[in-house]
């Protein structure tokens, strides 16, 4: 049996209605509220301002927040670094979205300390890292690969989250000889795909069983 996709319908509506404008993937606002939204730091991303410090900062915490909310919906314990805890996902501090406030001592101290700098970690029920996520909006992707390289002995997914346009850069640097042991393990997740996975997970959690 077929079923309607509410998120597809919503996307069509917000893309066509003139009173609604796009802030970033998965986030929209009312034109009449643009001034108030900008005063609160919610500035629409455009080609002209994409490289600005303001957009870079808001994008990084926005996608961190999506990963934290998504991980919680999937049943994982979710961690973001202490240095990021006061950064905001929309109007909510990342600290309030973390379900893990103290990182588990899952290995040797130096490895745990290294993992504390990962942008988002999903922990399984045994308090072991299931997935490491690094959000790379404008900084050097090589820095994330160095972190993953140091943590390669864990049976964890390693994912770089970034704009789809940065995938060639990601692939080029992943082929460096220094990363040969993790080349086939590290994956690239475009922002748009993350938003779609977020929407799909919400929809699945609300949908009744259908045959």
C-alpha positions as CSV (number, residue, x, y, z in Angstrom):
1,X,0.0,0.0,0.0
2,X,1.2,3.5,-0.7
3,X,1.6,6.2,1.8
4,X,2.0,10.0,1.8
5,X,5.4,11.4,2.8
6,X,4.6,14.5,5.0
7,X,8.2,15.8,4.7
8,X,8.1,15.7,0.9
9,X,4.8,17.7,1.0
10,X,6.3,20.2,3.4
11,X,9.4,20.6,1.3
12,X,7.2,21.4,-1.7
13,X,5.2,24.0,0.2
14,X,8.2,25.8,1.7
15,X,10.0,25.9,-1.7
16,X,7.0,27.5,-3.4
17,X,5.5,29.8,-0.9
18,X,6.9,33.4,-1.2
19,X,6.4,34.1,2.5
20,X,8.9,31.4,3.4
21,X,12.7,31.6,2.9
22,X,15.4,29.1,3.3
23,X,18.0,29.5,6.0
24,X,20.0,26.3,5.4
25,X,19.2,22.7,4.5
26,X,16.2,21.6,6.5
27,X,15.7,25.0,8.1
28,X,13.2,27.6,6.9
29,X,11.8,30.9,8.3
30,X,9.0,33.3,7.6
31,X,9.9,36.4,5.6
32,X,8.0,38.5,8.0
33,X,10.2,37.3,10.8
34,X,13.5,37.7,9.0
35,X,14.6,40.7,11.0
36,X,13.9,39.0,14.3
37,X,15.6,35.8,13.2
38,X,18.7,37.6,12.1
39,X,18.8,39.5,15.4
40,X,18.9,36.1,17.1
41,X,21.7,34.9,14.9
42,X,19.7,33.0,12.3
43,X,21.0,34.4,9.1
44,X,20.1,32.9,5.7
45,X,23.1,31.2,4.0
46,X,23.9,32.5,0.5
47,X,26.8,32.2,-1.9
48,X,27.9,35.7,-0.9
49,X,28.1,35.0,2.9
50,X,28.8,31.3,2.9
51,X,32.4,31.9,3.9
52,X,31.7,34.4,6.7
53,X,32.7,33.6,10.3
54,X,29.0,34.0,11.3
55,X,27.7,31.4,8.9
56,X,30.6,29.0,9.5
57,X,30.0,29.1,13.3
58,X,26.2,28.7,13.0
59,X,26.5,25.8,10.5
60,X,28.9,23.9,12.6
61,X,26.7,23.9,15.7
62,X,23.6,23.4,13.6
63,X,24.8,20.1,12.1
64,X,26.3,19.1,15.5
65,X,22.8,19.6,16.9
66,X,21.1,17.5,14.2
67,X,23.6,14.7,14.8
68,X,22.9,14.8,18.6
69,X,19.1,14.8,18.1
70,X,19.3,12.1,15.5
71,X,21.5,9.9,17.6
72,X,19.1,10.2,20.6
73,X,16.2,9.2,18.4
74,X,18.2,6.1,17.3
75,X,18.8,5.1,20.9
76,X,22.4,6.1,21.3
77,X,24.1,8.0,24.0
78,X,25.3,11.3,22.4
79,X,28.4,13.3,23.2
80,X,29.7,16.7,22.0
81,X,32.9,18.3,23.2
82,X,32.8,20.4,26.4
83,X,34.3,23.4,24.5
84,X,31.2,23.3,22.3
85,X,28.6,22.9,25.0
86,X,27.5,26.6,25.0
87,X,27.2,26.7,21.2
88,X,23.6,26.7,20.0
89,X,21.5,24.5,17.8
90,X,18.8,27.0,16.8
91,X,18.0,28.5,20.2
92,X,19.1,25.5,22.3
93,X,22.7,25.0,23.8
94,X,24.3,21.8,22.6
95,X,24.9,20.8,26.2
96,X,21.1,20.4,26.7
97,X,21.1,18.0,23.7
98,X,23.9,15.8,24.9
99,X,22.7,12.6,26.7
100,X,26.3,11.8,27.7
101,X,27.7,14.6,30.0
102,X,30.9,12.8,31.0
103,X,32.6,10.8,28.3
104,X,32.9,7.0,29.3
105,X,36.3,5.6,30.1
106,X,36.1,3.1,27.2
107,X,39.8,2.7,26.7
108,X,43.3,4.0,27.6
109,X,43.3,7.5,29.0
110,X,45.2,9.1,26.0
111,X,42.7,7.6,23.5
112,X,39.7,8.8,25.6
113,X,41.2,12.3,25.7
114,X,41.7,12.2,22.0
115,X,38.1,11.2,21.4
116,X,36.9,14.1,23.5
117,X,37.7,16.5,20.7
118,X,35.4,14.6,18.2
119,X,32.4,16.8,17.2
120,X,29.8,14.2,17.9
121,X,30.1,10.6,19.2
122,X,27.3,8.1,19.4
123,X,27.8,5.5,22.2
124,X,26.1,2.1,22.3
125,X,24.5,0.6,25.4
126,X,27.9,-0.9,26.4
127,X,29.3,2.7,26.5
128,X,31.5,2.0,23.5
129,X,31.8,4.4,20.6
130,X,29.5,3.3,17.7
131,X,30.1,6.3,15.5
132,X,32.5,9.2,15.3
133,X,31.3,12.3,13.4
134,X,33.4,15.3,12.4
135,X,31.6,18.4,11.0
136,X,33.8,20.2,8.4
137,X,32.2,23.4,7.1
138,X,35.4,25.3,6.3
139,X,38.3,23.9,8.3
140,X,40.9,21.5,6.9
141,X,39.4,18.0,6.5
142,X,42.8,16.5,7.1
143,X,42.5,17.5,10.8
144,X,39.5,15.2,11.1
145,X,41.3,12.4,9.3
146,X,44.2,12.7,11.8
147,X,41.7,12.2,14.6
148,X,40.2,9.2,13.0
149,X,43.6,7.7,12.3
150,X,44.5,7.9,16.0
151,X,41.2,6.1,16.8
152,X,41.4,3.4,14.1
153,X,41.6,0.5,16.5
154,X,38.0,0.9,17.6
155,X,35.2,-0.9,15.7
156,X,33.4,2.4,15.1
157,X,32.1,4.2,12.1
158,X,34.0,7.3,11.1
159,X,32.1,10.0,9.2
160,X,33.0,13.4,7.8
161,X,29.9,15.6,7.5
162,X,30.3,18.5,5.1
163,X,28.9,20.3,2.1
164,X,28.7,18.0,-0.9
165,X,31.1,20.3,-2.8
166,X,33.9,19.3,-0.5
167,X,33.7,15.6,-1.4
168,X,36.5,15.8,-3.9
169,X,38.8,17.4,-1.3
170,X,37.8,14.6,1.1
171,X,38.6,11.9,-1.3
172,X,41.9,13.4,-2.3
173,X,43.2,13.7,1.3
174,X,41.9,10.3,2.3
175,X,44.2,8.8,-0.4
176,X,47.3,10.2,1.4
177,X,49.7,7.4,2.4
178,X,49.3,8.4,6.0
179,X,45.6,7.4,5.9
180,X,46.0,4.1,4.1
181,X,44.8,2.1,7.1
182,X,41.5,4.0,7.3
183,X,40.9,4.8,3.7
184,X,38.1,2.2,3.3
185,X,36.6,3.0,6.7
186,X,36.0,6.7,6.6
187,X,32.7,7.8,4.9
188,X,31.5,11.2,3.6
189,X,28.0,12.4,4.6
190,X,26.7,15.5,2.7
191,X,24.6,18.0,4.7
192,X,21.6,17.3,2.6
193,X,21.8,13.6,3.2
194,X,22.0,14.2,7.0
195,X,18.9,16.3,6.8
196,X,17.1,13.6,4.9
197,X,18.1,10.9,7.4
198,X,16.9,13.2,10.2
199,X,13.5,13.6,8.5
200,X,13.2,9.9,7.6
201,X,13.9,8.9,11.2
202,X,11.3,11.3,12.6
203,X,8.8,10.0,10.0
204,X,9.6,6.4,10.9
205,X,9.1,7.0,14.6
206,X,5.6,8.4,14.0
207,X,4.4,6.0,11.3
208,X,2.2,3.1,12.2
209,X,3.0,-0.3,10.8
210,X,1.8,-0.7,7.2
211,X,1.9,-3.6,4.8
